[in-house]
Amino acid sequence: MTTPRPERPDEAGTMGAGVENGTGEGVGSGMGDGGTGAAEAGVTGAGVGDASEVESGDEPRGESGDESGVDKLLAAVRAGVTADVPALLEPLDAAERKAALARLKVLRAEVRAGQWASPPYLANRIRSALYVAGAGCLTGAAETASWLGARDLLMWDTDGPMALAALGERDPEWAADLAGRLAKRQAVAENSYPLLHGLVVRSGYKVAPTDGYVNGWVWHITDDRLLERLREDPQTPTLVAHALAMAETPERFARTTLRPGSPRHWPTALRTLVAEGLLDRAQVLDLCVSRLLRGGPIRNLRFPLEMVRLLEPDTEELAERIPDWVGIAADAPSLVAGYAQDVLTELASAGTLPVGALAEMTAGVLFRTEKKLVRAQLALVGKVLAREPGAAGELLPAVTEAFGNEDTSVQERALKLVGRHLAAVEPGVRDELAEAAGLLSPMHRQAAEALFGSALEEPAGAPYEEILPPVPERLLVAPPASTVEALVAELVTKGLSEEPVAFERALDGLVRLAHRDRAAVVEAVREAFPRTGWRETHYFTHHTQGIEVVLAGLLGLLDRARVDLGRTTETGSDSCFHQALSGILDARLWEAAALVGTGALPFLLAAPTWHTGAIDPLVLVARLREYRDAGAEPAPADLAQALLRVLRDDPSAGRAAEEAAALGTPPGRRLAAWLREADAVAASVRFLVRGEDRSTVRWWLFDRIVVDVADRPAVREEFPPAFHWLGGTLEATPRRCYHWVDGRAQWAAVLPTDREVLAACLLPTLAYCVEGDSRGATEPLTALAEAQGPVGRAVLLTLAFGLGCADADDRLRAVDALLVLASRGELHARQVGSELAWLVAEGSVKPNRLADAARTAALTGAYGTVWAVLSAMLPDLLSAAKPVRGLGEVLAVAADCVERCGAGGDVVGLAPLAAKRGSTQLVVQAGRLLNALRQGTDRSMTETV
C-alpha cells in the first residue's frame, strides 16, 4: 500500500529556496559532528580493535591500491564525521551505494550490540553518520522512511539538513512520498522538521499536517521573525488550524502565552494574521472554543483561552456559540469555566441568553465544587428571576442541584432563592422541588418544612448502619513462569513493574528457569533485552532497573568486584530510611546477579506466597527442606528476606517452628528461633520539642522525627550487612533525605509482617508531603494497612500524616488505608484523632486538607468512623486560646457525620464557641454540630426509655 500523493500548493516556491535548521544555518554549515574532522577516523569501539578490523570482509579497492569511495565513506561513518558524508556520497554510483549500504547495515548492527560504546561520544556520532549515509544509499521511499525513522539511529538537529543533502536530487513525487511517510511518525516528525520541510520545498507538494510535523514547525519558526515566517509560509492557515485542534498544545504555544510583548508571542501573532485576513476569524474562534469544550489539563487550554480573549468576540459572535459556552462552564477546569460563566452572564444581562440555556448552565455549574462559581451562578439566577419571574418554573429545578452541595451555606442560599420564587411555579414543579429538598442537610430541615409543608417527604426512619469496605482477603500468589517463553513475556510486561508481587514472581521465575536451562534463558534474554547499558559497571538498582542487574549477571556482563561490593554494602548509621529499605532490595538483586544460573540458587526462598508479600511458615519450611535435599546452601540475603516475610503470628507458626527445627540444618534452626520471637524487629517514634535541637533554623515537622530501631544483636550477627540496620545500627536522630525517592512500592514488601517498623521508616518521607511540596509518599499505605503485625503509634501517625498531605491523591490513599484498618477492627480512632489534634494545632496539618480527607472518608458511608476520629481531635483545638484558622471546614464535616450517624454526647469547648455572635463558618458550623449532638443525645434517651 503506497502513501497517497500529497497536494501540490499554488505557490510552493514562496516557502524558501534554502533549507534552514532553525538557527539560520544552511545545509552546508558543517554542524552536527561537533567540529570533529576526518582525523578522528582511527577512533575505535570498545573491545573490537581498530576500524579496519571491524569491516565485514575485504572490499575492492582502486587499481593503484588507493581506498575506494565506499571505503572512504565507511571510514568517515566509523569516525562519526557526519559533515563529510554528503560529499563522499556524491561520486558513488548505484552499485557502489548498494555495496556501501550492506556495510552500513553491518556497522549499524555492531552499534546496536554495544561494540562501539567507548569512548562514550563515539557511538552517538556513528549513529548520526549512519543516519545520513543510509539516507543517501537507499532508493525506495518506504525503506528510506524506515531508516530515517529508526529509533536506534540518533539524530541531532543538524542531521536533517545533512540527510537532505545526502538524498540529492530525487523525483518530486518520491520526495513528497517520503515526507508524507515521515510526517505520520510523531516522534520522527518532531525531530525531523528541517528534513521534512526541505522535502516539501523540493517536491512542491503539501504534506498533510500531523501532530508531529506541526510540533516541529512550531518549534523551528518560533523566533523573533515569527510573524514574518507565518506570513511567508503558504501552509500557515492549514498548520495553524491543526495546531489549534491538537489535544496536546504545542510546547512553544503554551510557553509564550504569558509574554504578550514578545515578538515570539503566538497569540499576538495569530491575532495580527486574523486582522490582516490571512487567517479566517470565524474558523479560529470555532477552533479555540471547540478546544476549550473538549477540556483536558489546564496547560493545554491556556493558549485557546488567551486567543479568544485577544480576539474580543462581540455579542453576536458569543451568542452563536452559546451551547459551547454552557458545556465549558459545566465541565472545564475552573479558570476556563469562570471565563465561560462570565461570557454567559454578559449574554444574560444583554437579554440574549435563552432561559433553557441558562437552566442547563445552572444545573452544570451548581454541580461543581468551586464555591466562587456556585455562588456567582446563584446570584445570576436571582437577577434573571427578579427581571423575569415567569422563568421560575424552568430555572428553580436547576437551582436544586445546590441542595446536595457539601457547603451548607450554599444549600441555604439555594433554599432561600427557591423560597423567594416558589409562588410563581406550578404545583407539579413545586412537588419536584420538595422532593429535591431531601438532599438538604438536616440543619435546613426545619426551613424546608416551613417552605414546602406536607409536600416534603418524611426522612427515612431506618436505623443508621456504618458502611465499611470488606475486609481484604489474602490472595495466593500464582506460581512463577514454567517456560522460557512465558518468562520472557512476564519479564517484558511485569519484570520491570513497580508492583512488588509481580516483580518478585518474575524474579523467582528467572532464577528457577536459569537454574534448569541457563543456555535457553540466556539466548531468550539476549533477544528480548538488547540493552547496551549493561556494559557499564555501575547500576542504580532501585525501581525498574533492578531486574536488569540480574539479567546482566546471567549474561556475564558484570564486573565481579562491583557485584561483591553490592552484596556486602552496609547501610551507614546516618543513612535515611529509604536508603535502608532499598538497600535490602539492592543486596538481594546483587546476590541474585552473582548466583543466577548456577547450582547455588535453584529458586528464591523469599518469593512471597501471599499478595501482601508475606510467606506462609509451612511453605518456607518446605523450601528449606528442598534446599537440604538438593545439598544447596541458602543465599544469605535471600534467607534473611524470607525470615522478614514469614508470618510469625500465623496459626501454623508453632507447627512450622517444630518442623523447621527437625530439619537438622542451621537455616532450619534459624527459622525455628525466628518464628518463636514475638518481636523479631521493633521500632519506636518520638518527636523533638523546642530546645532539644538548636541546630534547626526553622521548626519543620521532618526535623523533629526521631525513629529508634530497637537493639537486636541476633539481626546484626546473623543477617547480611544490608540488614544490620534492623538490629539497631542507625542513629536515633532526625534526618533529612535529599534523594529521589524511587521504589516506594517495594518497601512494604520488605517488612510485610512488621508494619510498625515499616510505618516508622515511612514517617520522615511522609512529613515532606505534609509540610513540603513532595508527593507520592503514601503509596505504601494500602499495603501497610493490609500487612501483619501490631498497630502502634507509628502506623497511626502514618494515617494522620497521610490525611494531612498536600496532594489530593496522597490523601485519598490515606483514606483507603484508614478504612481498611477500620474494616479489620484495627483502627484506634481516638488515638488517630489525638495525633491529628497536635499536628493541626502546631500548623503542620492544614485543616482544609484534613476536612477534604475526612469528607471523602465519610461519603463512603463511614460517618461513625470519621466522627470517632474527629470527636477525639476537636476538644484540644476548640479550647485553644486563638481560633484555629480553617477549623470551620472540619466542624462542617463533623456536623454532617453526626447528623448522618445520630451520635450524641458533649465536646469540650463546643458550646461556648456556638454561643458566640457572628456568621463566620466557624461559629455557624459549631452551632450546627452542637445542635446535631443534642438531637442525637435526645434520640438516644428516648430510645432508652
N, C-alpha and C positions, 0 to 999 in steps of 0.2 A: 504494500500500500504506500503510495507516494504522497508527499505533502502537497496540498493544493497550491497552485501558483499564486503568490500574493498580488495584490492590485498595484498597478503602476501609478504613481502620483502624477499630477499635471506638471508640477514644477520641481522635479526631483533635484535638478541642479542647484536650487537655492539652498539645499541643505549643507552646502560647503564642499569644496573640491578636495580639501585635505582631511585627514582623519586625526582627530585630537584625542589625547588620553586623559583629558580633564584638567591638565595643567598648562595647556597651550603648546606642549611639545609635539612634534610631528613623529611620523613613523620612524624616521631615521635618527632619532635622538640618541640612540645608544644606551638608553636606560634599561634596567631590568637585570643586568649582570653585575650590578653593584660596582661598576668600574673595573671588573676583572677582565684581563686580556687573555689572549691565547697562550701566554707564557705559563698559565696555570694548567696546561693540558697534562702535565705529568702528575697531578694530584691523584692519588689512588683511593679506592674504597677500603673499608675495614676488612682485613684478612683475605684479601683477594689478589694481592700482588699489584704490579703496575698496570697501566692502562692496556698495554699490549697483551698481557696475559689473560685479560677478560674477554678478548674478542672471540667470537664463535667461529673458529676455523680460519684458514688462510684466505685472504681476499686478493683478487687480482690487482696488480699494480701496473704502473705505466711501463712502457718498453724500456726506458732508461733506468728503471728501478725506483723512480720517484713515487711518492704517495699519490694514489688516485684521488679524484674528487670525493668519492664515497669515504675514503679513509680520512681525509681532512674534515669532512662533515662529522664523522663519528668521533674523531679526536676532540673537536670543538664541543660536541654534546657531552662527552665524558668529562671534560673540564668545566662544564657548566657555563660556557661563554655564549650566552643566548644571543647577544648582539651580532655575533659573526654568522649565525645560522642562515638568515635570509640570503646573504651574499654568496655563501658556499653552496646553497641550493640552486642558485640561478643557472650555472653552466651545466647542471646534470640533466641528462635526457630521461625519458620514461623508464628505460631499462635500469639505469643507474639508480633512479629514485626507488624503483621496486626492490632492488638489492639493498639499498640503504634502509628501506622500511623493515625488511626482515631482521636486520641487525639492530635496528631501533627497538623492535619488539623484544629481542633477547635482552637488551640493556634494560628495558622497562621491567622485565621480569626480575632481573637482578636487583634493581632498586626496590621493587616490591618486597623481595625476600630479605632486605636489610643488608645486602652485601656492599652497599655504598653508604654506610651510616657514619663514617668517620673520614675527615673531620665533619662536625655537625652540620655545617652550612652546605657541604658539597651535594648531598642527596637532594636538597631543595633546588639547588642550581641545575642539577642534572634534570630534574623533573621539568623545570622551566624550559630548558633547551629541548627536551624531548617533546614537549607540548608544541613548540614552534616547528621543529623539524618534521614531526609527524604530519602536521597540517600541510606542509609542502610536498610530502611524498605520497599522500593518499589521493585517490582520484574520485571516488564516489561520494556524493553528498551525505549519504546515510552513515558510511563508515567514518567520514571526516567529522561529522557531528558527534559520533560515538567517541572518537579520540579526543576531541576538544571538550567534550562534556564529562570525561572520566574523572572521578574523584581523586584517583591516586596521582594525577598529574598536577602538581602545584602550579598555580598561575598567579603571577604578580600583575599589578595594574598595567604595566607597560608591555606585558606579553601579548595582549590583544593586538595592538598595532603591529608588533613584530610577526605574529601569526598571519595577519592580513598581508603583510609584505611577502611572507613565505608562500602564501596562496597564489600570488601573482595574478595575472590577468586571466580570469576564468569567465565562462559564459554567464551573462547576466541572470538567466533563469537558474543556473546552477547556484550562483551566489545567493539569490533570493531563497531558493530551496534550503540551503544551508542555514541562512539567517532564521527562517521560519522554524526549522528543527531546533536550533539552539534556544530560540526565544521561548519554546514550550517547557524548557527545563529551568525552573525558577532560580535555583542557586547559580546555575551557569549563566543565565541571562543577566543576573545582577552583577556578576563579576566580569562579564564579557561585553559590557555595553560598547566600549570603543571598537571591538571587533564587529559586533552586530551592526553598529551604526555605519562603519566603513563598508560592510557588505551591502547595506541598504543604499548607500550613496553610489557604489559601483554598479549595482544592479538596476537602479532606477525604479525598484518596486517598493511598495509599502509592506511593512511587516505587521500582521495582526497584533495588536497590543496584548501583552501578557503582564501579570504582576511582576515577574522578574525583570522583564525589559523596561517596564515603567519605573521600577525602583532604581535600576541602573541609570536610566535617563534623568530622573530627578536628582540623583546623587551627582552626576557629572556636569549638569548645567547649572547647579546652584553655586553661583559666584557673583561677583559684583556686576557682571554683564547679564544677569538673569533675564531682565526684561527684553534686552536686545536678542538674546538667544531664543526666547519664546516667540518673538515676532518673526525671526528668520526661519524657524522650523515649520514647514507646511503641515507636519503631523501634530502640531500643538493642540488643536481642538480635540482630536481623537485621543491623544495621550492624556490630556487634562481630564477629559470625561472618564477615562478608565481609572485614573488616579483617584478622582473624587468618589468613585463607586467601590474602591477596594475595601475589603474587610479590615486589613491592616494598613493604616495610614502610612505612606512613605515616611521614613525616619526624618528626612530633612523638612518635610511639611510640618511635622509636629515640633521639630526643634526650633523653627523660626517663627512660630505663631505669636510669641511674646515680644518680638522685636520689630514693631511696625516701622521704625525709622530706618531699618537696614535695607540696602539695595537687594539683599538676598531674601527679603520677606515675601514669601509666596502669596499670601492673601492680598497684599497690596498690589503685587504684580498682576495677579489674575483680575483684580477689580479694574485695573487700568486697561487690560485687554477687553474686558466687558464694555467699558466706556467707549473704547475705540471700535467696538463692533467685531473684533476678531473672535471673541467668544460669545455665544448666544446667552443672553442674560437669563431667560426663562429656563434654559437647559441647566445652567449652573445652579440656579436656585432649586430646581427639581432634584438634581443630583445631591445637593447638600442636605436638603430636607429629608430625602429618602434615606441618606446615610444616617442621619440622626434618628430616624424612625427605626432603623434596623438595630440600633443600640450597640452594646458592647462596652469594653473598657473606656473610661473617660479619655485616655490618651489618644484613642482613635477617633474621638468625637470633637476634640477641641478645634481641629482645623475646619471642618464644615461649619461648626458653630461660629467661628471667627469670620468665615466667609459670608455667612448670612448677615451677621451684624454689620460688616463693612458695606454690603450691598444695599442696606437700609431699604428693604422692600416696603412699598406703600400699602395702604389698607386693602386695596383691591388684590394685590399680589398675595397678601397674607390670607385674605378670605378665600382665595382659590384653593388653599391648601389646609382648610380647617380640619378635615379628618386626620391629616398627618399630625397636626399640632396636638390634637386630642390624644392620639396614640403616644406621642412623645411625652406629653405631660403625665401620662399614666405609667409608662414603663422605663423611660430613660433615666440615666444617672441624675442625681439631684441637681447638679449645675445646669444640665441641659433641660431637665423638666421645669426648672424655675424659669428659664427663658420662654419655654412654650407656654407656661402659665401666664407670664406677662403678656405674651402676644394675644392669647385668648381673652385676657382681661381687657386689653385695649379694644379688641373687637366687640366684646360685650358692652363696654362703655359707649362705643360708637353705634350700638344697636344693630350690628351686622352679624352677631353670633346667634344662630337659631337655638331655641330653648332645648330642643332634643340634643344638640351637640353639647350644650352646657351641662345637661343632665348626665350624658355619657362621660364628659370630662370630670364632673364632680365625683361620680362613682369611682373612677380610676384614681384620682388624686387622693380621695379620702381613704383609699385602701393602703396608701403609702404610710411609712412610719415617720417621715420627716415632719416635725411639729410645725415648722415655719410654713411649709407648703399646705399642710392641712388647715391651719388657721387662716391662711390667706384665702383658701378656697371657700371656707365657711363665710368669710367676710364678703367675698364676691357674690355668693348665692344670696346672702342677706340684702345686698344692694339691688340685685336684679329683682328680687321678690318685692322689695319696697317700691320699685318702679312698675313692676308687672305682677300684681297679686294673683292674676289668673294662671300664672305658671306654677303655682304651688303644687298642683296635682302631679306634675311631671318632675319637679325638682326635689320635693321632700323625700320621696322614696330613695333617691340617690344620697340624700343627706344622712339617712340612717346607716350608711356604711361606716360612719364615725361612731356609732353606738358600740362597736366592738373594739375601738381603739384602746391601746394599753394605757393611755393617759386619761385619767378620769376627768380632768379639767376639759379636755377635748370632748368627751362624752357630754359633759354638762353644757357646753356651748351648742353642740348639735341639738340636744334636747330642748334648750331654750328657743333655738331657731325654729324647730318644728312646732313648739307651743305657740309661737307668735303668729304662725300662719296656718294652724290646724283647722281653723274655722272655714278656710277657703277651699277645702278639699272635699271630695265626695265620700260617702260612707265606706265604700269599698277600699278607697285609698287609706282612710282612717284605720280600718281594720289591719291593713298591711303594715302601717306604721306601728300600731300597737303590738303586732306580732314581732316586729324587729326590735322593739323595746326590751325583749327578753335578753338581748345581748348586753344590756347596760349593767354596770357594776351594781351590786346590792345597795351601795350608798345612795344611788339615784332611784331606788325602788319607790320610795315614798313620793317623789316628784312625778315619776311616771304614772303612778296610781291616780294622783290628783289630776293628771292631764288626760289619761285615757279611760279612767273609771273601770267599769266592768269589762270593757273590751280587752283589758290587759290580762294575759294568761297568768294563772297562779303558778308560782315556782314549783318545780318538781319536789315531791316530798320524800324521795328515796334517800336513804342514809348515804353519807359520803363514803366513798371507797377509794383508798390510795392506789394509784396505778404506778407500778414499778416495772422495769424491764425484767424479762425472765432471767433466772439465774443461768449464767453461761455454762454450757456443758463442756466438759473436757473432751476434746476430739483427738482420736488417734492419728498419728502422722502416717501417711501412706508409705509403703516400702520404697526404697530407692530404686532407680532405674536398673533393669536387669540386662539390657542390651546396650551395645555401644551406640547404636543409632538413637535409642531413646535417651541415653545420657547426653549426647551432643545436643539434641533438641532441648533438653532440660537446661543444659548449661547456657545455651543461647538465650532462652526465654526466662529462666529463673535463677541460673547460677550467679548472675550479676545483680540479683534482686536485693532490695533493702529488707524484704520480709525475712525475718530470721529463720523460720522453719523451712521455707523454700530454699534458702541459702544452704542451710545445714543438710538438707536432704540431697541437694545436688552435690555438695562436697563429699558426703558419705558415698554416694553412687560412684563418683570419680575414683575415690580410694579403692572401693571394692572391685570395680572392673579393671582398674590398672593393676591390682594385685593378681587378678585372674588372667588377664591377657594384655600385658603392657604394650606390646607392639601394635596391636589393633587400636588401642586408645590413642597412642602417640600419633599414628597415621591420621586418625579422625580429627584429633585436636589440631594438627598442623594444617589440615584442610579447612577447618571451620574457623580458626582463630589466627589469621596471618598477621600477627602483631609484631612489628619491627621493634617496638619499645621494649620487648623482653630482653633485648641485648644489653640494656642498661643494668648496672649493678645495684642501683638503689630503687626501692619501691616504697610507696606510701600505701600501706596495706589496708587502711580503713576504707569503709564504704565499698564502692562497686569494684575497685581494682583488686580486692583481696584474693579472690579465687584465681586471678591471673598469675599470682605468685606461685600457686600450687601447679598450675599448668606449665609455667616456665620451669619449675623443678622437674616435672615429668619429662620435659623435652631436653633437660640437661643444660639449660641456658644460664643457670645461676652460679655466681661465684661462691665457693664453699665457705670462705671466710665471712661473707655477708650473711649467709644462711646461719652459720654458727652464732654470729652476733645477734641476729634476730631471735634465735631460740633462747639465748641466755640473758637478754637485756632485762634489767630490773627497774621497776618504776621508782624514780627518785623520791626522796622523802618530802620534797617540796612540790611535787607534781600535782596537777589538777586532777579531779576525779574522772574527767572524760579521757584523759591520757591513761589513767589507771585501768578503767574499764576496757578501753580499746586496746590497751597493751596485752590483755589476756587473749583477745582475738588475734592480735598480731603474732603472739608466741605460738598459738595453735597453728596458724597458717604457715609460719616458717618451719615448724616441726613437720607439718604435712608435706611441705615442699621438699624437705630433706628425705622423707621416708616413702613418699608415694611411689607405687610401682615396685616395691621391694617386699620381701617376706616379713619385714619388721612391722608392717602396718596392713593387716588384712582387712580391717574395717575400723570405723570410728566408734570407740566406746561412748563418746559424748553425744552421739546423734540423738536428738530428742525423740521420745515416744509419744509425747502429748503436744498439742498445738501451743501450749504456753511455754514450751522449751524444756519442760521437766522430763525426768526419766523415771519410769516405773522401777522400783527397787528390785523386783524379781527378774526383770528383763536385764538389768545391769549385772546381776549375779550370773545369769545365763551367758552373757557376753564374756565375762571373766572366765567362766568355765571353758568356753570355746577357745579363748586365748591359751589357757593352760593346756588343753588337749592338743593344740597345734604347736605347743612349745614356743609360743611368741610372748614377748615381754611387752606390757602396755607402754605406750609412749607417755612420758611424764606429763606433758601439758594436756594431752587428751584425757588421761585418767583424772587429773586434777579438775578439769572442766566437768567431767562426768560426775564426780563427787559433789560439785557445787549444784548440779542439776537434779540429783536423785532426791526423791520425795521422802524426807525423814519422818514426816508426820502421816504417811500413808498407813492404812490398816495393815498392810502386808510388810511393813518395815521390820517388825520383830522377827518374823519368819525369815525374811531376806537376810537379816544380820546373822542368824544361825547358819543358813546355807552358805553365806559368804565365808564365815569362819571355817566351815567344814571343807572348803576348797583346799586348805592347807598351803596357800600361797601368800606371799607378802601383800599383793594387791587385794586379795580376799580379806585378809585381816584388817587392812586399812579401811575397806568398805564397811566391815562389821563394826569397827570402832566409830566410824563416821555416822552410821545410822543410829548409834546409841547416844550420840551427842544431842542434847536438847537445843543448844545454841552454838553451832559449829563456828559461825562468824556472827559478829554483832557490831552495832554502831549506835552512838547517841548524838544528839544535836543540842547545841546551846547557842545563844546569841550574846555577843559582847554588849555591854551597856556603856554609856558615856563615861569616859575616864579610864577604861581598861586598855584602850589603844589610842594613843595620841598621834599616831602617825597618819591617821586618816584625816585628810583635809575636809572632805565632805562626808557626812554620816550616811553613806549608802547602805542599803539592806545587805547587799552582797559583800560588803566589807566587814560584816559582823557575824556571818555564819561560821560557826566552828563545828566541824564534824570530827568526832573522836571514834576511830575504828578500834574496837576492843583488842586487847593484847591476847593473841592466840599463838603460843610457842609451837604447837603442832603444825600450824599452817606454815610458819616460817621455816620449820625444819624439814617438812616432808613434801612441800609443794615446790614447783619450779620458781625461779626468780620473779617472773611476771606476776605471780600470785601472792608474793610476800606482803604486799600492802594490806591484804585482807587479814593478816596476822598482826597488824598494828604498827607498820613501819612508817606510815605517813604522819607528818607533823600535824597536831591538832591546832590549826591556826587558820584564820581567814585567808583565802587565796583567790586571786582574780585569774581568769583564764582569757588569754588573748588569741587562742587558736580558733580556726574554723571548726565548728563542731559538726563533724560528719559521723555517720554510723550510729545515730541515736537509736534507731530501731533495733540495732543489735544488742544494745546494753541490757535490755530487760531479759534477754535470753542467757546472759552471763550468770545472773542470780535469780532464777525463777522460783526458788524456794526460800529465799531470804529477802523478801521485799522491803523490810525495814531498812536493811543495809543499802539496798538499791535506791530507795527513796532518799536516804541521807546523801547519797552521792549525787542525786539529781538536783538537790536544793540550790547549790551555788549557780548552776546554769539557769534554773527556773527564775532566780532572783533577777537575772538580766532581762527576762521577759516581763517582769513586773514593773521595774523601775527604769529600764533602758528601752532601746528600740529593737532588741533581738526578738526572734520569734522561732517557733518550732520546737522549743524545749519540752513541751507537753506530749510529744509523740509517744514516749514510753508509758504514759499514764494508764492507757487502757490495758496494756499488758500487765502493768503493775497491779491494777485492781483485780485482775484475773489470776494473779500469781498466788503462791502459797506463803505461809509464814505469818507471824503475828502482825497485827496492825497497831503501831505505836505512834508516837508524836511525829516521826519523820514522814510516815505515809499521810497522816492528816495534814501536815504542813504542805506537802506537795499539792493536796487538793486546795488548800487555802491560797497558795501562791497561784495555782492554775486558774482559779476563779477570778483572780485579780489581774491576769495578764493583759498586756496592751492589745494583743492581736485577738480578733474575734474567733479565729479557728483554734487558737490555743485554749481560749475559754471554753469552747464547745467540747474539746477533748476532755477538759477537766470536769465538765458537767457529766459527760458519759461515764467517767471513772467514778464520780460520786454516786451516780445512780446504780452502777454495778455493785459497788460496795454496799449500798443500801439494800439491794435485792438479795445479797448474800448474808445480810444481817451483821455486817462487819463495820458499819459506819457509826462512829461515835460522834453524832451530830452536834451535841453540846460542846464537845472539845473543839470541833472544827469552828464553831461559832466563836469560842473564846479566842482561838488563834486569829480569826478574822478581826475581832474587836481591836486587838492591839495593832494589827497591821494597818487597819483603817485609821485608827487614832493617830498614829505617827506619820501618816501620809504615804506609806508605801503602796497600799492598795487604794485605788480611786473608787469612791462609792458608785459612780456611774457605771464603771466596768463590772463591779460586783452586782449591781442591780440588773444589768443585762444578763449576766450568767445565771443569777437566781431566777429571773423571769423565764429564761429558756428552760431551766430545770423544772420549774413549776408547771409550765404549759404542757409538759409531757403527762401531767396528772399526778405529779409527786408534790402536791401542795403541802401535805403534812410534813414531809421530809424537809422541804425547804423552810417551813416555818420553824421546825425544830432547830435548824441551824441559826436562823435569824433571831429567834427569841433568846438564844444564848449570847448573841452578839450585841443586841441593842442596848441593854442596861448600861454598860460601860460608856457607850457613845452618847446616850441621851443624858447622862449625868455629867458630861464634860463641861468645863467652865465656859468654853466658847463653842457655839454650834458647829458641828462638822459640816463643811460645805458639801452639798450634793446628797446629804443623808435623806432628803425628802424622797428621792427616787427609790431608795431602799425601803423606806416606810411604805411607799405605794405598793411595792411588790409584797411586802409583809401583810399589808391590809388585804390585798387580793387573796393571798394564801389563807388567811383567817376566815374571810368571807366564804371561801370555797370549802374549806375543810371543817368549819364550825368550831375551831379551837376557842378556848376561853382562858381566863386567868388574868394576872396582872403583869405588867412590865414596868420595872422601876424607872422612874423619870418620864414616863409617857404622859401621865395625867397633867402635870404642871406645864408641859410643852403644849398639849392640846388646849389648855385653858388660856393660852396667850392670845392676844388680839392680833389680827393681821390675816392676810390672804396668801401668804407665801406657801409654796408647796410643802415645806417642812411642817408648818402649823396645820394646814388643811389635811395632809395625809396622817399626821399624828392624831387628829380628831377622828378621822375615818377609822384608823386602826383601833383606837380606844373604843369607839362605838361597836366595832365588829367583835372585839374581845368581850365586851359586856353582853352583847347579844348571845355569844357563844356560851358564856357563863350562865346566863338566864335559861338558855335552852337546856343546858346540862342539868341544872337544878330541877327544871320542870320534868325532864325525863326520869330523874332520880325519884322524885315524888310520885 
